[in-house]
Amino acid sequence: MLPWFEDAKLGIFIHYGIYAVDGVSESWSFHNGVISYEDYMKQLDGFTASRFDADQWAELIEKSGAKYAVLTTKHHDGVALFDTQYSDLSVVKRTPAQRDIVKEYAEAIKKRGIRLGLYYSLIDWSHPDYPSVYPGGVVPEDLSQVNRFSEPLDGNQDEAKWQKFLQFNRHQLSELLTKYGKVDLLWFDGDWERSAEQWGLPEFKEYLLSFNPDLIINSRLAGYGDYKTPEQGLPITRPEGPWEFCTTINTSWGYQHKDHKYKSLKQIIRMFCDCISMDGNMLLNIGPREDGTIDPRQADILLGLGDWIRTHKEAVYGTVEGIMTRYWLGGSTLTKDRKTLYLFVYDDPKESVCLKGLCNSIQKVTVLHSGKELKHEIHGGVPWFNIPGTTWIYLTPEDCHEHVTVLKLEFAEPVEMYGGSGAVVTHN
């Protein structure tokens, strides 16, 4: 795993496609019978990207504080956002847009030093050679009566077709990995419809790495990914190894004009703090309108998050997992030398906040956004048994940030926490 990914903390996910025309769920709307396949594909005629400005996207992503971005180059519907020679089903050939969205996006974010990530669906519900899990092995015209879980995943499989489809995937991925400069991250989806053996792993991954040995691949590669990708449900405990939490700003991935159920900026910041407290990243999704513009509500969230991050950047970048919540009832991060502890205060206190199990003497406590030094005192403790007391830091509502407050605790030595029976915990 490359250090850049674990140090990135924030990425921006972009679900952009023809599904924004009618504001329906990307691919799943026809898959689940909400709309017919034919009506879904009619959206090709309405996809204009008439106001798409990749530089504006890149500027917004940069201001959000994100270090990488991931764009959907092709969802399960098979519609490519890039100029592919291996399919006629692309926004370049089949929509009024007639633009290589991926090319413009890649150029814009690279100019701003943002790492390039590309989403690619391994499955393609429009491809004639894709051996579908649907009855008969062919995607029917009307999917409303079909339950994809009703058939075995390897049922009705035509091996010759399957091999042709695997080659199709390789060809398109070759285009993505060679036409747009260095790709830092591939974000796969759809691996669940086949086994690792059927996907041709591990040889398939070796093929991908032949284009860039430093390429990072998410977990949705049938067990051969480089990091875990929990979706929508924020982890309760830290996932093992590198990880990233992907989530939406409202409830939809692609743009849906009727979806007004937005998370507040405070909620987004708190979720972000929870992620970095467990040494993970947050991949926060935006769904542009069909014309390429970003809903102001989504843009405002990204700008507000970026403002908070810039104010508290030393508690974000270059930090590692903080202390356990049994010591501090909130999020936290540590500098890599463990001599500075940052505590995230999610709610305004009445008079003070409580830190338990700290074995070190605190040199200084400050409110990060204002620089104000705070008083603290220790009550209790049994020093002859090496049992630390409870640290009370006096923080008032007037001292707090409007969203999430960060307290900076400085120490002469690396932080040590009490582990019971006189033991200390030097790491989580």
ABEGO torsion letter per residue (X at the ends): XBAAAAAAGBBBBBBBBAAAAAGBBBGAAAAAGABBAAAAAAAAAABAGAABBAAAAAAAAAAAGBABBBBBABBAAGBBABBBAABABBAAAABAAGBBAAAAAAAAAAAAGBBBBBBBBABBAABAABBBABBGGBBBABAAABBAAABBAABGBBAAAAAAAAAAAAAAAAAAAAAAEBBABBBBBGAAABBAAAAGOAAAAAAAAAABAABBBBABAGGABABBBBBGBBBABBBBEBBBBBBBABABABBBAABABBBBAAAAAAAAAAAAAAGBBBBBBBBBBAAGBBBAAAAAAAAAAAAAAAAAAAAABGBBBBBBAAABBEBBBBBAAGABBBBBBABBBAABBBBBGBABBBABBBBAAAGBBBBBBBBEEBAAAGBBBBBBBBBBAAABBABBBBBBBBBABBBBBBAEGGBBBABX
